Amino acid sequence: MFQKKKSDVERVKPLIESNFKSTQDVNFQTLNTGKEKAEIIYISTIVDQSQIHDLFYRPFFEYANLEKFESYVQSLPYYKSFVDEQETIKEMLHGTVVLLIQDEVHLVGLRHQENTAVLDASVETTIIGPQKALSEDINTNINLIRHRYHEKSLKIENAPNIGSKSNIEVAVVYDAEKVDAKVVEEVQKKLDKANRPIVQSAGELHRALTNKKKRLFPTMLVTERPDRIAYNLSQGKIIIMIEGLPFVLIAPTVFFDFMSSMEDFYQPYWVSKFLLSLRYLGLGISLFLPSAYVGVTSYNPEVLRIQLAFSIAGSRVPVPYPSYLEVLFMLLMMEMLTEASIRLPKTIGSTATTVGGLILGQAATEAGLVSNIMIIIVAAVAISNFIIPINEMSFAMRVMKYILLALTTFTGLIGLVIGTIALIYYLVSLDSVGHPYLKLFYGESKQQS
Amino acid sequence: MSRYFYYLVVLYMLANVVALVPRILIQDRLNGTVMALVIAIVLTMFYFYIFTNSMLKFPGKGQPEIVLTYTPKWFAFTYLFFVAILYFCSAWFILVSFIDITNIFINPEMPSFLIGAVFLALVSFGALMKTEKTLYALEIVLLISLPLIIAIFFKAYFNQLLSWDAIKVVFIHSFEKPSISTIGAASYSMIGFYFISIYNRVLKPKVNKLKLIPFLLLGILATVNIFTSFLIPIGFNGVDGSENYIYPWFSTADSIRMEFGFIERVLFIFLLLYIGISISTATITCHVGVETLKSILPKKKWKGIAMVPSMILLVFSVFTISSPYLFSQVHIFDFSKFYFSLLLLVGAISCSVLLYAVRRSKSK
């Protein structure tokens, strides 16, 4: 039996119709001059409608000749050649116009993104330095980066779409001259393997990209600042961009990246060094102070000067519980406050802090639940935790603090030191896309190798 | 040489304070310890020179590979097994002593079982890390604690209560016949260079010979260090009094006071710093031990993970945690004397084995 092979149009058309017929925003239209006919199909909500008229309707009637119109369509800048039916459907969902001319299928990408506005930097703010962050459109973001990094070796590669349901576009950006080719390969391999039904944020993609399912510390940096992106490109790092998100992922990163702010480059040398040491001091305070309080009051009061030891003991006189409960109680209240102030609408936010911070703190000491010194410690911990410039790291350290507290509660000051060394060991043992995560004098060894 | 090599050497110079070395030296203080120190320094620097230079002839290779290639199989197996056990002994001394120190100075009420378990969990985790990562961790711990420890040493030297007369008394007895165990104990503070036997795999030095000036500087540093760890306790506690302490350095640190510091008693700073030093030393030593022992044991795998290193560390951990219940301080002290004396002999054997390997590799 000889059967005529179906043409592309005969295969694609029924499929599109069966998939999109019931959807309201899909446009099936026939262009008809009387003699010549062509069909145009697109999802009107994600296609740039203002251009459709100029690009297709008018030329169609002006040429009034299918061959000419076809070659005109093929020379449009957004033209994509037809691959197969499934691909066509996928392209349509990403804002492609499908043209059926005679027996040929033509695709023209006319994506229209609503939220292309460039946002203000809100997560990593700087005093002096660029004030704008990224937008939620991947093309706008690439535009922003190109304008900050004029280098011919800048490569932009499309990675396979991520997420079987969300099907989100991902782009990998790097400077081909600076980057380590092995790392690019590794990142692409991981992107191929990453499968999750829905990926909508950088954090989620990060989770999909790491081998370890359960991790505490970020091994890739999430940032919203174009200047940080440009700086990292020049350092030979890879940027992973995600459609619909004003954040990008940077890999590979080391621990110190999370402690640096772009402000460091904009301030005078000694000022930025001062700010940097302030940050590490803040990290130390927020990590160690609660555990040190437990260790010193409950295990080794002799560590402190006698006057201080007495005044701590004195302020703890009305407190009926051991120190670890007191610390845990106040820390949890503080975490609640922090969480609440993120969730609350901005107008109510200040009420929460007043009620929580002032009244609760004052009342808790007067009721004899916690000591005065504990209030000071909790305040210091809460403030210094937010000195860490990258949000993900500051959250990780927030959790780490409780692990150290637990260790100290069971084994005293020994536990605190052991916990600290364990933290160092753990951070050292981590890898970020094949690069050591924590290592001193990172830049120096890079030059050597 | 890579800077990591110097860290390894310096690490043991600091760690000897924990591992009963000052006590052995002080016990013999009137029987020619000064002479013993000089002999130990000369002898160990000699081993240092030969061992390190021989290892540098095999860039990127560890001692197990070298010995397995160039010596008969029966010898390589016995030798490597013996050396690995010695490494574990060294880590064991430090851990057992520090568990004891913790019990005496920091947490007298806590069972030594719990302290041991916490220490060994951390040491095992560290020792199972990749070879280069143990070095990164060591660097961080050392750079945090080293400045403070040096500051404490200086504070001790310039303390008004330090009696230089007591120190002079020790020097009067310089030229007496020293005992082997004293020489061994003194040499223990400089054995950090043996770790190049495994770390040669990752250090990748550009030179194939130790340079003279850094080598001499290390010699001077070792001399200053060993004299410091021997003389300061005597200067503080007196020629007779210093004998009474099991851990002379910690008792000495307790007699130093920082008038204007946040923490007044130096003991606590010293203790907390030395937890870091001891844990790092034990981690590095265990790592070297595991790597050496691993090379002669069959490579058993379970679900794709190599099991042998974890099993070795498990056995070591159980043994170390139970040791405070099995042995008394006197046993441990006697054993350490024997061990330190043995080190002198093993140094000679190790050097000759490596020299033999170098000759074989050249003739091939």
HADDOCK unambig.tbl for C-alpha pairs under 7 A between the chains (distance, minus, plus):
assign (segid A and resid 303 and name CA) (segid B and resid 263 and name CA) 6.42 0.50 0.50
assign (segid A and resid 303 and name CA) (segid B and resid 265 and name CA) 6.82 0.50 0.50
assign (segid A and resid 303 and name CA) (segid B and resid 268 and name CA) 6.42 0.50 0.50
assign (segid A and resid 304 and name CA) (segid B and resid 263 and name CA) 5.54 0.50 0.50
assign (segid A and resid 304 and name CA) (segid B and resid 264 and name CA) 6.75 0.50 0.50
assign (segid A and resid 305 and name CA) (segid B and resid 263 and name CA) 6.51 0.50 0.50
assign (segid A and resid 305 and name CA) (segid B and resid 264 and name CA) 5.98 0.50 0.50
assign (segid A and resid 417 and name CA) (segid B and resid 272 and name CA) 6.76 0.50 0.50
assign (segid A and resid 421 and name CA) (segid B and resid 276 and name CA) 6.91 0.50 0.50
assign (segid A and resid 422 and name CA) (segid B and resid 122 and name CA) 6.30 0.50 0.50
assign (segid A and resid 424 and name CA) (segid B and resid 137 and name CA) 6.56 0.50 0.50
assign (segid A and resid 425 and name CA) (segid B and resid 126 and name CA) 6.35 0.50 0.50
assign (segid A and resid 425 and name CA) (segid B and resid 137 and name CA) 5.90 0.50 0.50
assign (segid A and resid 428 and name CA) (segid B and resid 133 and name CA) 6.22 0.50 0.50
assign (segid A and resid 428 and name CA) (segid B and resid 136 and name CA) 6.81 0.50 0.50
assign (segid A and resid 428 and name CA) (segid B and resid 137 and name CA) 6.16 0.50 0.50
assign (segid A and resid 429 and name CA) (segid B and resid 129 and name CA) 6.45 0.50 0.50
assign (segid A and resid 429 and name CA) (segid B and resid 133 and name CA) 6.34 0.50 0.50
assign (segid A and resid 439 and name CA) (segid B and resid 136 and name CA) 5.51 0.50 0.50
assign (segid A and resid 440 and name CA) (segid B and resid 140 and name CA) 6.96 0.50 0.50
